[in-house]
Amino acid sequence: MPRSFANVLSLTVTLAVPIALILANVFLFMNPTWLAFQYSQPDFPPSVRFTPQERYRLASESIEYVRGNRTLEQFKALGVYDDREIKHMVDVRELVDKVKIVLPIIAIVIIACLVALARQKENRALAARGLLNGAILTIGLFVAVGFFAAIGFQTFFTLFHKIFFEGDTWLFNYTDSLIQFYPLPFWFATSIGLVATTLGEAIIVGLIGRWWKT
């Protein structure tokens, strides 16, 4: 294998590691268990429209729809969303469906690159370097993102939605069901948890790369 091509494979691993980790962790936090944990926190904002039991059931079913475990008809049958909210959740579902396709592809690319590099002894150090540099890149990116989210979460939250969603379909009133189910403190805690988890995983990947390199 030409050295230049081996370097490209190593760089591919470096760039793919942060994407793979964050996309995988999105699914980790997108589940009713995390929702229940957040609802159980003593300072979590109560709903002004739903009982705790109703709130959890409806919010959980909405998460299941976004994950692809419920049909649009089942989601609409919940009967708590207006057309604007339904449109936004359909957009979220479409984004998640794309992630379901992209994540396995990225994982396969990483594995294929590592296997190709590891097959030749002279290139194994490049495989290890790809993992180590990917971990370093992830840590750098997420320290910056975590700091941004911590000191200016509203700006971070707005910027995120402007990047991934068109127009202002993601803006809702306080009494809308989506805000009642998932208020801003939920997203703040989720973002911090996502960053912390990704950083922890990046450290593990980096240690593997460092160990392999030696």
N, C-alpha and C positions, 0 to 999 in steps of 0.2 A: 504494500500500500504506500503510495507517495506520501511524503511527510506533510506536504501542503494539504492533502485531503484528510489526513489524520488530524491536523490542526482544526480543520473545518468541523469535523465530527466532535472534537472536544469542545469547540465553541458552541456548537448546537446543544450539547448537553448543558453547558453553562446557562444558556439563555432559556432552555426549556424547563429547568428545575424550578425556578420561581413560579412559572405559569402552572406547572403540574401541582405544586403544593397548594397554591391558593385555590385553584379550581376544586381540588379534592376536598379542601376544608370548607368550601362553600356548602357542599352536600353534608358535611359533618354537622354543621350548625343549622342546616335547614331541616329540622325535624321536631316533632311534638315534644320530645323529651327536653330539649333545650328551652322550648317555649314554656313548659311546665316549671322548669327551674327558675326562669325569669319571673313568672307569675307568682312564685312562692316567696320572692324577695320582699321583705317588709316595707321597703320604700318604693315598690313598683306602683305606678299610678293606677288607681282603680278605674273601672269603666263606669260611665254615667248612664249607659243604655242597657247593659247586659249583666246578668248575675255571673259570678265567677264560674259556675258550671257551664252556662251557655257560652260565655266568652271562650273558655278553653276548647269546648267542643267545636264551635264554629271556626275558631282560629286554626285548630288542628286540621280540620277538614280542608281549609283553604291551603294549608301547607301541602297536604296530600295532593291537592289538585296541581299545584305548581310543580311538585315532584313527578307528576305524570301518573299518579295512582287513582285519580278520579277524572271522570269525563267533564266536559264543559257543561253538559246538561245537569250533572250531579252538583256541580259548583253553583250554577245558577239557582238550583232548587233549594239552596240554603236560604234564599229569600231575604238576605240582609244587605245586599250590595246594589247600588244604582248602576246605570249604564257606564258611567265614567270609571267607577271602581272595577267593574267587570273588564272593561277595555284594558285597564292597566294590568290586571292580573293575567289576562291573555298575553299581553306583551311580555310579562315576566316568565310565563310558561314557555313562550317561544324562545326566550333567551336561555332558559334552563335546558330546553331541548337541544339547543346548539352546543351548550357546554357538555352535554352527554355524549355528543359526537366528537368534540374537540379533545376532551380529556383522555379517552382511550388512545386516540391517535398520537397525542403528545407522549403518553406513557410508552407506547410502542416505539416511537422515534428514539426516546432516551435509551430504552433497553437495546434496540438495534445498534445504536451508536456505541454503547458500552461493550456489547458483545464483539462488534467489529474491531474495536480498538484492543480489547483484551486478548483476541486470538493471536496477536503478534506481540511477543515479549517486549520489543522495542517501543511499542505504542501503549503499553499498559499504564505507564506513568501519565500519559495524556488522558486516559479514561479517568484516572484518579483525580487529575487536575481539573477535569471538567466538572466532576462532582463537587470538589472543594471550592472552585470558583463560583459554581452555581449556588452553593450555600452562602458564600460571602456576598454575592449579588443579592440574594434573597434577604439576608440580614440587613444589608444597607438600605434596600428599598423599603422594607417593612419597618425599620426603625424610623425612617423619614415619614412613612404613611401613618404609623402609630402616633408619632409626635404631632403631625398635622391634625389627625382625628381627635387627639386629646385636647389640644388647645383651641381648635376651631372646628368642632364637629359639624355645626350647622353648614358652614361653608363646604366642608368635605362631603357631607351628605348631598348637598345641592349639586356640587360638581359631578359626583358619581352619577346621579340621575340624568343630568344633562348630557353626559357622555353616552349612556346606554339606552335612554328613552327619548323619543321625539316629543317636541312641544312641552306643554305643561300638564300632560295627562297624569302625572305622578303627584300633583298638588291637591291636597284634600283639606276639608274642614275638620276641626277637632272632633265634631260629633259623628263624622263618617265612620263606617264600620272598620275600615282598614286602619284608621288612626286609633280607634277604640281597642282593636286587637293588637296592633303593633305600634305603640307610641314611640316617640323619639328615644326615651331611655332604653327601650328594647334594642334599637339599632345601635346605640352607643355601646352597650354592653356586648352586643354581637360583634361589632367591629373590633373592640379591644380583645375579645376572646379569640377572634379569627387571627389577629396579628400575633398575639401571644403564642397560639398553637403553631402557627406557621414558623415563627422564630424558633420554637423548640424543635420542630422537625428539621429545620434548616441546620441547626447545630448538630443534630444526629447525622444528617447527610454529610456535613462537613467533616465530622469525626471519622466517618466511614472512608471518605476520600483521603483524609490525612493518613489513616491507617494503611489504606491500600497503596498510597504513594510511597510509604516507607517499605 
